[in-house]
Amino acid sequence: MAIQDIYPTALRLLGRPVLVVGGGRVAARRAKGLLDAGARVTVVAPEATAALRELADAGLLTWEPRTYRSDDVDGVWFVQTATGDPAVDTLVAADAEAQRVWCVNASDHESSAAWTPAVAEVDDVKIAVNAGGDPRRAMALRDAVATALESGDLPLRRRRAHRGSVALVGGGPGDTGLITVRGRRLLGQADVVVADRLGPRELLNELAPDVRVIEVGKTPGHHPVPQAEINRILVDEALQGHRVVRLKGGDPYVLGRGGEEAEFCRQHGVEVEVVSGVTSAISVPAAAGIPVTHRGLAKGFSVVTGHEELSEVPARPDHTVVLLMGVGQLRESAAALGAAGLPGDTPVGIVENGYLPDQRVTIGTLGTIADQAEAAGVANPAVIVIGDVVRVSPFAPSHFKTADYSTTSPNKPRTSTTRVLTP
């Protein structure tokens, strides 16, 4: 049978009687697939695997423990042979042909009236692959297509009318490789993307031309689109039947207002999904080789956004403090921690533009870091790490000796300038 002789289609077997002849592993696999399609399955075989017997005992299919008879094909819509005996399979196929019933002959794919493709499901998309009767080749191709759909490399976007929804997707710190597979897939399905200033901006260039991008990015102290307006945009677009992705930097629920957005959507009857992202509070320090916890140095950490909250965190070098978007208040934050009892020689690291080509790392101490940052022109987006864990960074020389040098980040090729000053 040439591949050109095949007319691809999909059968809807819900509630319809089908016949499986054979009781081995192949028969069990085919019977399970037919049950998943909603068919009424009858298995004819003198012996059956434990899996088939369990399905029969549960009342999910009918097992006739006997040899095949020609009248078994009467009144069925579809037949699958899997006896392992070519003579029996050929007889079943011939009887089905005489009854004008489609039959898959497992013993002889060349003469089989129908083929069973390799199948996978991604969301509501079912992938079926035939590969010239070569099942392993078909499975390899199926897996490749399914992986591309799951990763967002192939479009899953619906083109017909559908119910609107909102997905709050954490895009990570900015590198396109750090968005989750689920987030990437939802982005590929979006009709509308409501985008932050931070996050994987390059992915917006991969969207289809008719996908609308609504920019709502904020900077410290400047919110051109207020949060209440962002909430309204999400709900209005979803109620128009659009699939909306709110693409956020980091994680939606880590100081990202995601909880407010999700609550507003639910209050207005809009289906909302939250996809966690790689939060910059942990990942950006890691880009500079700084762990937020480290055996012998720190067992816990706190994440804050303003110096007003610093009075509530432990003021000890063995408890890591992570400041997000805190460059503008760095001098006040350092003073607050010092007043709370944190020693002035506590290491501090600032990572600007984490994971991006222009990433820069500045390392100093609690007593010097504000002057260093001002002299170097440090700016947001940046993550500030305060505590003994900064000593672990490959950018931090032993004992914090005075140095001014350039080096290469261990995470990906880029040049980062590290400034270290003693108090």
C-alpha positions as CSV (number, residue, x, y, z in Angstrom):
1,M,0.0,0.0,0.0
2,A,1.5,3.3,-1.1
3,I,1.3,6.3,1.2
4,Q,-0.6,8.1,-1.5
5,D,-3.4,5.5,-1.2
6,I,-4.3,6.7,2.3
7,Y,-7.0,9.2,3.0
8,P,-6.4,10.6,6.5
9,T,-9.4,10.9,8.7
10,A,-10.5,10.6,12.3
11,L,-13.2,8.2,13.6
12,R,-15.8,9.2,16.2
13,L,-16.6,5.9,17.8
14,L,-18.4,7.1,20.9
15,G,-21.0,4.6,21.9
16,R,-20.4,2.4,18.8
17,P,-19.6,-1.3,18.9
18,V,-16.1,-2.3,17.9
19,L,-14.3,-5.7,17.9
20,V,-10.8,-6.6,19.0
21,V,-9.6,-10.1,18.0
22,G,-6.7,-11.2,20.2
23,G,-5.8,-11.1,23.8
24,G,-2.1,-10.1,24.0
25,R,-0.3,-6.9,24.8
26,V,-1.1,-5.3,21.4
27,A,-4.8,-6.1,21.7
28,A,-4.8,-4.6,25.2
29,R,-3.2,-1.4,24.0
30,R,-5.6,-1.1,21.1
31,A,-8.6,-1.9,23.3
32,K,-7.5,0.8,25.8
33,G,-7.3,3.4,23.0
34,L,-10.8,2.4,21.7
35,L,-12.2,2.7,25.2
36,D,-10.6,6.2,25.5
37,A,-12.5,7.1,22.3
38,G,-15.8,6.0,24.0
39,A,-16.3,2.8,21.9
40,R,-18.2,-0.3,23.2
41,V,-15.4,-2.8,23.0
42,T,-15.7,-6.6,22.6
43,V,-12.6,-8.7,22.8
44,V,-12.6,-12.2,21.4
45,A,-9.7,-14.4,22.4
46,P,-9.2,-17.8,24.2
47,E,-6.7,-16.2,26.6
48,A,-6.3,-12.5,27.7
49,T,-3.6,-10.5,29.5
50,A,-4.1,-9.4,33.0
51,A,-4.8,-5.9,31.8
52,L,-7.6,-7.0,29.5
53,R,-9.1,-9.2,32.3
54,E,-9.1,-6.2,34.7
55,L,-10.9,-4.1,32.1
56,A,-13.5,-6.9,31.6
57,D,-13.9,-7.4,35.4
58,A,-14.5,-3.7,35.8
59,G,-17.3,-3.8,33.2
60,L,-15.4,-1.5,30.8
61,L,-15.3,-4.1,27.9
62,T,-16.7,-7.5,27.1
63,W,-14.4,-10.4,26.8
64,E,-15.5,-13.5,24.9
65,P,-13.0,-16.3,26.0
66,R,-13.1,-18.3,22.8
67,T,-11.8,-18.5,19.3
68,Y,-12.9,-16.1,16.6
69,R,-16.1,-16.8,14.5
70,S,-17.0,-15.0,11.2
71,D,-20.3,-13.7,12.6
72,D,-18.3,-11.7,15.3
73,V,-18.0,-8.9,12.8
74,D,-21.7,-8.6,12.3
75,G,-23.0,-5.1,13.4
76,V,-19.7,-3.7,14.4
77,W,-18.3,-0.4,13.1
78,F,-14.6,-1.1,13.4
79,V,-12.3,-4.2,13.8
80,Q,-8.8,-4.5,15.1
81,T,-6.9,-7.8,14.7
82,A,-4.0,-8.6,17.1
83,T,-3.9,-12.4,17.5
84,G,-0.3,-12.8,16.5
85,D,-1.4,-15.5,14.0
86,P,-1.3,-14.2,10.4
87,A,-3.8,-16.8,9.2
88,V,-6.4,-15.8,11.8
89,D,-5.8,-12.1,11.3
90,T,-6.2,-12.5,7.5
91,L,-9.5,-14.4,8.0
92,V,-10.8,-11.6,10.3
93,A,-9.7,-9.0,7.8
94,A,-11.5,-10.8,4.9
95,D,-14.7,-11.2,6.9
96,A,-14.6,-7.5,7.7
97,E,-14.0,-6.6,4.1
98,A,-17.0,-8.7,3.1
99,Q,-19.1,-6.8,5.6
100,R,-17.7,-3.4,4.5
101,V,-16.3,-2.8,7.9
102,W,-12.9,-1.1,8.3
103,C,-10.3,-3.4,9.8
104,V,-6.7,-2.9,11.0
105,N,-4.8,-6.1,10.3
106,A,-1.9,-6.1,12.8
107,S,-0.2,-9.0,11.0
108,D,0.0,-7.4,7.5
109,H,0.1,-3.6,7.3
110,E,0.5,-3.7,3.5
111,S,-2.9,-5.3,2.9
112,S,-4.6,-3.8,5.9
113,A,-7.7,-1.7,5.0
114,A,-6.8,0.8,7.7
115,W,-3.7,1.8,9.8
116,T,-3.6,2.9,13.4
117,P,-1.4,6.0,13.6
118,A,0.9,7.0,16.4
119,V,-1.1,9.4,18.5
120,A,-0.4,12.1,21.1
121,E,-2.6,14.8,22.7
122,V,-1.5,18.3,23.6
123,D,-4.3,20.3,25.1
124,D,-7.3,19.7,22.8
125,V,-5.1,18.9,19.8
126,K,-4.7,15.3,18.8
127,I,-1.7,14.4,16.7
128,A,-1.9,11.3,14.5
129,V,1.1,10.2,12.4
130,N,1.4,7.5,9.8
131,A,4.8,6.8,8.4
132,G,4.6,4.3,5.6
133,G,3.6,1.4,7.9
134,D,6.7,1.9,10.1
135,P,5.4,2.3,13.7
136,R,8.7,3.2,15.3
137,R,9.3,5.9,12.7
138,A,5.7,7.2,13.3
139,M,6.2,7.3,17.1
140,A,9.5,9.2,16.7
141,L,7.8,11.8,14.5
142,R,4.8,12.0,16.8
143,D,7.0,12.7,19.8
144,A,8.9,15.4,17.9
145,V,5.7,17.2,16.9
146,A,4.2,16.9,20.4
147,T,7.4,18.3,22.0
148,A,7.4,21.2,19.6
149,L,3.7,22.0,20.4
150,E,4.4,21.7,24.1
151,S,7.3,24.0,24.0
152,G,5.5,26.6,21.9
153,D,7.7,26.1,18.8
154,L,4.6,25.2,16.9
155,P,1.4,27.2,17.1
156,L,-1.5,26.0,19.2
157,R,-3.6,29.1,18.8
158,R,-7.3,28.6,18.0
159,R,-8.6,30.3,14.9
160,R,-12.3,29.9,15.5
161,A,-14.4,31.6,18.2
162,H,-13.7,30.3,21.7
163,R,-14.3,31.3,25.3
164,G,-12.1,34.0,26.5
165,S,-9.6,33.4,29.3
166,V,-6.6,35.0,31.0
167,A,-3.2,33.4,31.8
168,L,-0.9,35.1,34.2
169,V,2.5,33.9,32.9
170,G,5.7,34.4,34.7
171,G,8.4,35.0,32.1
172,G,11.4,34.8,34.3
173,P,14.2,37.4,34.5
174,G,14.4,38.2,30.8
175,D,16.3,35.4,29.1
176,T,13.9,33.7,26.6
177,G,15.2,30.3,27.7
178,L,14.0,30.8,31.3
179,I,10.2,30.9,30.6
180,T,8.5,27.6,31.5
181,V,7.3,25.2,28.8
182,R,3.7,25.8,29.8
183,G,4.2,29.6,29.7
184,R,5.7,29.4,26.2
185,R,2.8,27.2,25.0
186,L,0.2,29.6,26.3
187,L,2.0,32.6,24.7
188,G,1.8,30.7,21.4
189,Q,-2.0,30.4,21.8
190,A,-2.6,34.0,22.8
191,D,-4.9,36.4,20.9
192,V,-3.8,39.3,23.1
193,V,-0.6,39.8,25.1
194,V,-0.5,42.3,28.0
195,A,3.2,42.8,28.4
196,D,5.4,44.2,31.2
197,R,8.6,46.1,30.6
198,L,10.7,43.3,32.0
199,G,10.6,39.6,31.1
200,P,11.4,37.8,27.9
201,R,10.6,40.6,25.5
202,E,12.2,38.9,22.5
203,L,9.4,36.3,22.5
204,L,7.0,39.1,21.4
205,N,8.8,39.1,18.1
206,E,7.7,35.5,17.5
207,L,4.0,36.2,17.8
208,A,1.7,36.0,14.8
209,P,1.2,39.4,13.1
210,D,-2.4,39.5,14.2
211,V,-1.7,39.0,17.9
212,R,-2.2,42.3,19.7
213,V,0.4,43.4,22.2
214,I,-0.8,45.9,24.9
215,E,2.1,47.5,26.7
216,V,1.6,48.2,30.4
217,G,5.1,48.3,31.6
218,K,6.0,50.1,34.8
219,T,9.2,51.6,36.1
220,P,9.9,52.6,39.7
221,G,7.8,55.6,40.6
222,H,6.3,55.8,37.1
223,H,3.1,53.7,36.3
224,P,1.7,55.0,33.0
225,V,-1.0,52.3,33.1
226,P,-2.3,52.0,36.7
227,Q,-3.0,48.6,38.1
228,A,-6.7,49.1,38.1
229,E,-6.6,49.8,34.3
230,I,-4.5,46.7,33.8
231,N,-7.1,44.6,35.6
232,R,-9.8,46.1,33.5
233,I,-7.9,45.4,30.2
234,L,-7.5,41.7,31.2
235,V,-11.2,41.3,31.9
236,D,-12.5,43.3,29.0
237,E,-10.3,41.4,26.5
238,A,-11.3,38.0,27.9
239,L,-15.0,38.9,27.8
240,Q,-14.7,39.6,24.1
241,G,-13.7,36.0,23.6
242,H,-9.9,36.5,23.5
243,R,-7.2,34.3,24.9
244,V,-5.2,36.8,27.0
245,V,-1.7,36.2,28.3
246,R,-0.4,38.6,30.9
247,L,3.3,38.3,30.3
248,K,5.1,39.3,33.5
249,G,8.8,39.4,34.5
250,G,9.8,36.9,37.1
251,D,6.9,35.2,38.9
252,P,3.4,36.6,39.0
253,Y,3.0,35.9,42.7
254,V,6.4,37.2,43.9
255,L,5.8,41.0,44.3
256,G,4.2,41.0,40.9
257,R,0.6,42.0,41.6
258,G,-0.5,38.6,40.1
259,G,-2.8,37.9,43.1
260,E,-4.7,41.1,42.5
261,E,-5.1,40.4,38.8
262,A,-6.3,36.8,39.3
263,E,-8.8,37.9,42.0
264,F,-10.2,40.6,39.7
265,C,-10.6,38.1,36.8
266,R,-12.5,35.6,39.0
267,Q,-14.7,38.3,40.5
268,H,-15.8,39.1,36.9
269,G,-16.4,35.5,35.8
270,V,-13.2,35.2,33.7
271,E,-11.3,31.9,33.7
272,V,-7.8,32.5,34.9
273,E,-4.7,30.4,35.0
274,V,-1.4,31.2,36.8
275,V,1.8,29.9,35.4
276,S,4.7,30.3,37.9
277,G,7.9,31.8,36.6
278,V,11.6,31.8,37.6
279,T,11.6,34.7,40.1
280,S,14.4,37.2,39.7
281,A,14.8,37.2,43.5
282,I,16.6,33.8,43.3
283,S,17.6,33.5,39.6
284,V,19.4,36.8,39.1
285,P,21.7,36.3,42.1
286,A,22.4,32.9,40.7
287,A,23.5,34.5,37.4
288,A,26.3,36.1,39.4
289,G,27.1,32.9,41.2
290,I,25.4,34.0,44.5
291,P,23.1,31.4,46.2
292,V,20.5,32.9,48.5
293,T,21.2,30.0,50.9
294,H,24.4,28.1,51.4
295,R,25.5,25.6,54.0
296,G,27.5,27.3,56.7
297,L,26.6,30.8,55.5
298,A,22.9,31.2,55.4
299,K,19.9,29.0,56.1
300,G,17.2,31.5,55.1
301,F,16.4,34.6,53.1
302,S,13.9,37.4,52.9
303,V,12.7,39.2,49.8
304,V,11.7,42.9,50.2
305,T,11.1,45.9,47.9
306,G,11.6,48.8,50.2
307,H,13.7,49.9,53.1
308,E,10.6,50.4,55.3
309,E,10.3,46.6,55.6
310,L,13.9,46.0,56.6
311,S,13.2,46.5,60.3
312,E,11.2,43.2,60.2
313,V,13.9,41.0,58.8
314,P,16.8,39.4,60.8
315,A,19.8,41.8,60.7
316,R,22.5,39.1,60.6
317,P,25.0,38.3,57.9
318,D,23.8,34.6,58.0
319,H,20.3,35.6,56.9
320,T,20.3,36.8,53.3
321,V,18.3,39.9,52.3
322,V,17.2,40.3,48.7
323,L,16.1,43.7,47.6
324,L,14.1,44.0,44.3
325,M,14.2,47.2,42.3
326,G,15.9,48.8,45.3
327,V,18.6,50.9,43.7
328,G,16.9,54.2,44.3
329,Q,16.6,53.5,48.0
330,L,19.9,51.7,48.5
331,R,21.4,54.3,50.8
332,E,18.4,54.3,53.0
333,S,18.2,50.5,53.0
334,A,21.8,50.1,54.0
335,A,21.4,52.7,56.8
336,A,18.2,50.9,58.0
337,L,20.0,47.5,58.2
338,G,23.0,49.1,59.9
339,A,20.8,50.7,62.5
340,A,19.2,47.3,63.1
341,G,22.6,45.9,64.0
342,L,23.9,44.4,60.7
343,P,27.8,44.9,60.6
344,G,29.1,47.4,58.1
345,D,31.5,44.8,56.6
346,T,28.6,42.5,55.6
347,P,29.1,41.7,51.9
348,V,26.6,43.2,49.4
349,G,26.2,42.3,45.7
350,I,24.2,44.1,43.0
351,V,23.3,42.3,39.8
352,E,22.0,44.6,37.0
353,N,20.2,43.2,33.9
354,G,20.5,39.6,35.1
355,Y,21.0,37.0,32.4
356,L,21.1,39.7,29.7
357,P,24.2,40.4,27.5
358,D,24.8,43.6,29.5
359,Q,24.7,42.0,32.9
360,R,26.9,43.8,35.5
361,V,27.8,42.8,39.0
362,T,29.0,45.2,41.6
363,I,30.3,43.8,45.0
364,G,31.1,45.7,48.1
365,T,30.0,46.0,51.8
366,L,27.1,47.4,53.6
367,G,29.1,50.4,54.5
368,T,30.4,51.1,51.0
369,I,27.9,49.9,48.6
370,A,25.8,53.0,48.3
371,D,28.8,55.1,47.3
372,Q,30.0,52.4,44.9
373,A,26.6,52.2,43.2
374,E,26.4,56.0,42.8
375,A,29.9,56.2,41.4
376,A,29.3,53.3,38.9
377,G,25.9,54.6,37.8
378,V,24.1,51.4,38.9
379,A,20.4,51.4,37.8
380,N,17.4,49.2,37.8
381,P,16.5,46.6,36.9
382,A,18.7,45.2,39.5
383,V,18.7,42.7,42.4
384,I,20.6,43.5,45.6
385,V,21.8,40.7,47.8
386,I,23.0,41.4,51.3
387,G,24.7,38.7,53.4
388,D,27.6,36.4,53.7
389,V,26.4,34.3,50.7
390,V,27.9,37.1,48.5
391,R,31.3,35.7,49.4
392,V,30.5,32.6,47.3
393,S,30.3,34.5,44.1
394,P,33.2,34.0,41.6
395,F,33.1,37.8,41.3
396,A,34.1,38.3,44.9
397,P,37.8,38.1,45.6
398,S,39.0,36.6,48.9
399,H,38.7,38.9,51.9
400,F,37.2,41.7,49.8
401,K,40.5,43.2,48.9
402,T,40.4,46.4,46.8
403,A,40.2,45.5,43.2
404,D,38.8,46.8,39.9
405,Y,38.7,44.2,37.2
406,S,36.7,42.5,34.4
407,T,35.8,38.9,34.2
408,T,33.4,36.5,32.5
409,S,30.1,35.2,34.0
410,P,30.1,31.4,34.5
411,N,26.5,31.1,33.3
412,K,26.8,32.3,29.7
413,P,29.4,34.2,27.7
414,R,29.3,37.8,28.7
415,T,31.6,40.4,30.2
416,S,30.6,41.9,33.6
417,T,32.5,44.5,35.5
418,T,32.8,43.9,39.2
419,R,33.9,46.6,41.6
420,V,35.0,45.8,45.1
421,L,35.9,48.4,47.7
422,T,36.8,48.0,51.3
423,P,35.0,50.1,54.0
